[in-house]
């Protein structure tokens, strides 16, 4: 039996997603193809009248959905088979990452941006049930999805007040509670994001809140407010750009390593030579803070009519500080997965792997290794953390100092 969904980009009909015995397929609408405002859904789905088949369509749409156990919980709450990607898209893919929205054929995305105020009491109630009901799905009328496996939801932040969207209403921020398995994860991520900004990396703005329990609030890079109205920016992650399903986001699962990620960026990013330093800095920064849970869905591209650029970085936090945290780098550096065993030769091989001259990699590594410990102390002083959060962040700082010294030793005299 054939089923279909209308696919909208920037609220304009872009094409039709079909599910039949051959899997998923997609074809652009002729008016969208002819429009001067045309933007492709993905770099893997360029402007064409052809019908794209399951091989290239599935990875794009599947990557719009939550992952692993969170997808299972959401599917259970909605009464859907967790393996039925099409039905999940039908039920929850209204407000998605990027500028895409899906709706039943013959219907349009809701024209009204309706919101429900979320005061402290409402947020506490939402968080109190999040162990049983995923944060993205407490209201069955809300059609919103976010990739990832962590508990989080989308909200509107306007003039200091938080509100939840209804139906497919666009939102401006992502709200996360502390992780059950990573204590003080909100303070950890807020610190690492602020540290990245202080070090000059392009990141979105984080805030720490407390509403019965710690909360992490971060602006969405795929939304911008213009004259009081929320505009969607179209973004895709590197799994979508590389045609990988979310189950292959990790290098160890057959996903892209650093060489492939840089190759994708070089292929698609407009003015790549000028943008390359930021992505190299992202690799070095994650190494220094002990973020060993990096993968292809931690990077995104912003797509407009005339250019593709790296989206601001997100999901930066130290995983190595936790007793059960990853002991190896999920993205190998120069073929080396053990963080303590990364030597000068591995960094030089990394430069060769990403087709970059060694002096650029060396300069960026020296600058970050020298500057990050200093920036870290300044960021802590500005955050006003409570005692437990400060102890956690102090642990990150000690790791940064140790990692920086190790990197400086391996690089040798300048």
N, C-alpha and C positions, 0 to 999 in steps of 0.2 A: 504493500500500500504506500503510495507516494504522499508525503507531507511537505509543507512549505512554510517558510517564514520570510516576511519582508525585511530587508536589511536597510537601515537608514544611516547616513553619514551626515552629521550636522543637520539632522532633522529633514533631510532630503532623501527620497527613495534612491538607493544606490544599486539595488539588485535583489535577487531572490536566492535564498538558501533552500535546497531541496534535499530531502532524505528519502531514499528508495532502496531497492535491493542491492544497489551498487555502492551504498554508503552515502556520503554527503557530496553535493555538487553546488556550484555557485555560478551565476551569470550576472554580469552588470546590466542595469537598465539602460536602454539606448539613450534616454534623455540625460542620464548621468554621464555616460560616455561622451556625449556631445557638449556637456556643460563646460564653460570656461572655469568653473569652480571645482572641476574634477580633482579628487584626491583618491588614490588607490586604498583599498582596505589594508593592504600589506605590500611590501616590496616583492613578495612572492606571488602577488596577484595583480600584475600591472594592467594598464589599460588595454582591453581586448574585447572583441565580440564573442570570443570562444566560451564554451562552457567548461569551467575548471572542475577537475575531478577530485575524488576523495583524497588522493595523495597530497595535494597542496591545500585543499580546503579544510580538511579535518584539523591539522595543526593550528591554523589561525583561530578557528572558532573554539576548539577545545581549550586553548590557552586563555580564553576569556573567563573560564570557570575556576572556582576554588579547587584545591588539590587534596589528594590523599584522604585522611580520615575526616577532614572538614567537609569535603564533597560528599562523603558517605553520610555524615550527620545531616547535612542540608537536604540531600535526596530523601532520607528517611522522614524528615520533618514535612517535606512536601509530598510524600507518598509517591516517589519516583524511583525507578531503577537507577542506581548510581552509575551504571555503565551506559545509560541512555543519554548521550551528550545532547542530542537534538531536543529531547523533552526538557532537559535541564535548561537549555537555552530559551525554550519557549516560556518556561515558568519564571526565570529570574534575570534574563539578559535584557533588561530595560535600560538601566543606568550602568554602563560598562566602562572599563578602561578605554581611554581614547574617546573618539567622537561617534562611536557606533552604538546603535540601539536596534533591537529586534522586536518585531510585532507580527501578529497573525495577518495573513493576506487580507487586504481590504480595510485594514485598520491603520491608524496613524499613532505614533507615540503621543501620549497624553499632552495636549497643548498647555495645560495648566501646571505650573511649577508649585505644587502644594506641599506644605511642610507642617509638621507638628512640633511645637516647642518641647525641648528636652531640658527641663530644669534639673537641679540636683536630685530631687526625689525620683524623677523618671529615669535618670541615668543610673541611680543606685538600683532601682528595680530591674532595669535592663541587665545590669551586670550580675545581679543576684541569681538570675536564671541562666546565665550564659554557659554554665557547665552542662545544662540539659538542653538548652535551645541555642543554636548558633546565633551570634550577634547579627548576622546578616538577614536572619529570617524570622524574627519574632512577629512580624506583621505579614500575613499571607498575601496582602494586597500590594506589598512593596516588591517591585521587580528591579533588583540591583544585584550585581555580582562583582567580586574582586578576586583576582588570582592570589595564590598563596595558600599556605596551610595553617596560618596563625589566626586566632580569634581576633576579629576586627569588624568594624562597620563604617559606613560612610555617613557623614553628617554635613549640615550647612552651618558655617560659622559666619554670623553677620552682626556687626556692631557689638561684638563680645558675647552674643547669645548663641547657644547651640540648638539646632533643630534637626529632626529626622525627616527625610524625604518620603513622599508617598508616590506610589506607582513608579514611573521612570524619571521623577524629578532629578535634575542634576544636583550634585553636591560639591562642596569645596574642600573638604578635609576627610582624613581617615582617623578614626578613633580606635586605639588599642588599649586593652587592660594589660596588667602584668601577666607574663606567661606563667603557667602552672609549673613548668619545668625549668625556667630560667629566672630565679628570683631577682627582683629589681630590674627586670628587662626594660621597663619604661625609662628609668633613669639611665641605664646603660645606653639605650639607643639615642635618647635625647643628648647625652654627653657626646657620643661619637659623631652625631650629625652636626652639633655645634662646633666640635673640634674640626671636622672636615671643612666647615664654612670658614673658620678662623685660619685654616691652612690654605685657603684659596680654591678648594674644590667646589664645583657647582652642585649645590644641594638645595632641597626645599626647606621651608622654615618649620622647625619643630617647637612644640611647647609641652611643658609638663603640667598636668592638672591633678587635683585630688578630689575625688567624689566618693568617699567611703573606702576607696582603694586607689592606688596610683593609676593615672591614665596618660597615655602618650597621644598627642594630637599633632598631626602633620598636614600641611597644605598639599593638595593634589597638584602635581605638575601638569596634569592634563585638563586643568580647569583654570580659567582666568575670569575675573570680574571686570566688566566694562560698563561704565555708567549704571552701576547697580544691577546689571544682568549677568548671569553666569554663562560664559561661552565655553564650549568644549574644544579642547585641542586634541588632534588625533595622534595617538601614540601606539606603538607596538613594542613588545619586548623582544629580546634576542632569540628566544625559542621560536616566536612567530617569524622573525626575520630569517632564521636559518632553517625553517620548516621542520622543527623538532616538536613532538608532543611534550606535554609537561612532565611525563614520566621519564624523559631523557634530558632534563634540565641540568643534571650533574654530569661532569666529565666521566665519572666512574660508572655511570649508567649508559654510556654510549653517546652522551651529549657533547657539546663543543668545549674544547679546552681553550686556553688563552690564545693560541695561534689562530684558531678558527674564529673566535670572537673578534679579534683584531682584523682578521680578513673580511668578516662581514661589515665591520665599521668602515674599513678602507673601501669596500665595494659600494656602499650606499651613502655614507655621510658626505654632504656637500662641503668642499674645502677641508677634506680629511687631514692633510698635513698640519693645519693650524689647530685641529681639534685633538690630534693624537696625544699631546702631552697630558690632557685631562684624563684620558683613559689609562695611560701609564701610571699617573699619580694615583688613580683609583686602586690599581693592583698593589702599589707600594703601601698606600695608606692601610688597606685591609690587612696586609702582612704585618704592619707595625702595631695595629690595635688588636691583633689576634682574632680577626674575623675569618674563621676557617670554614664558614658555611656559605661560600659564594658560588653562584651558578648563573646560567644564561638568563634567568628571569629576574636577576638583580640589575639588569641593564635594559634601557629602552631607547627607542628612536622617536623623535617628534617629526611627523610628516606634514608638510604644507604643500601648496600648489607648486612652489618653485624650489623647494629645498628640503633636505633631510638632515637633522642634526641630533647629536646626543642629547637625551633628556637629562635633567638633573638627577644626581645619584640619590638612592634611597636604600632602606634596609641595611644601614651600617651599624653594626654592634659587635662587641667583643664576645665571641663564643668560647675562646680558649680559657677564660678565667673560671669557668664552671667545672666542678669535679667530673661531671659526665660529658663535658664538651668535647668537640671534635679534636682529636690529637694530630690529625693530618690535614694538610691543605686540600680543600675540595677542588681547587684549580691549581694544578701543579705549576711551579715556577721553574722553568728550564728543565722540566722532567722530574723535579724533586718534589715529593709530597710531604716530607718531614720538615716542619718549619725550622727546627733547630739545626737542620743539616743543610739549609740553603746557603751555598757559598758563592763567592764571587763568580766562579765559572758558571753557576746556574743562572745568575743574573745576566751574564754575557750571552748565554744560550737563549734566555728569554728575549733579549734584544734581537738576536738573529731570528728567532721564531716569529716575531711580530714585524720583521722587515724594517727595523729601526736602527739607526746608528747608535753604537754603544755610548758615546759621550752624552747624548740626550738622556738616556736611561740613568746613567751614572749621576748626572747633575741633579735630576729630579730626586733620585734616591738619597743623595747627600743632603739636599735641602730639606727633605721631609724628616730624615733621621736627626738632623740638627735642630729643626724647628719644632717638631711635634711635642717633645717633652715640655718645652717652654710654653707653647700654646695650651697644652693640657692644664697646666697649673692656673693659667689665666681664665680658662673656661670654667673650671671648678669654682673659682672665686666669684664668678658672676651668676652661678646657678642657684645658690641658696638651698642646697639639698638638705634633707633631714638626715639624721645620724646613720640609719641603715643604708640609705641610698649613697651617702658619701663614702661609707666603708666599701661599698661595691665599686664605686667609681675610682677610689684610691687604688684598688686592686688593678684596675685597668691601667692606671697611670704607671704603676710599678712595672707592669708588663710592657708598656710602651717604652719606658726607659731601658729595660733589658733588651728588647727587640732592636731598639735604635742603636744601642752600643754594639750589639752583635753585627748589625748591618754596617755600621761605620768601621768596625774591625775588619770585616770581610772586604770592604771596598779599599781599605788601606789609605795611605797618605794621599792627599789630593795633589 
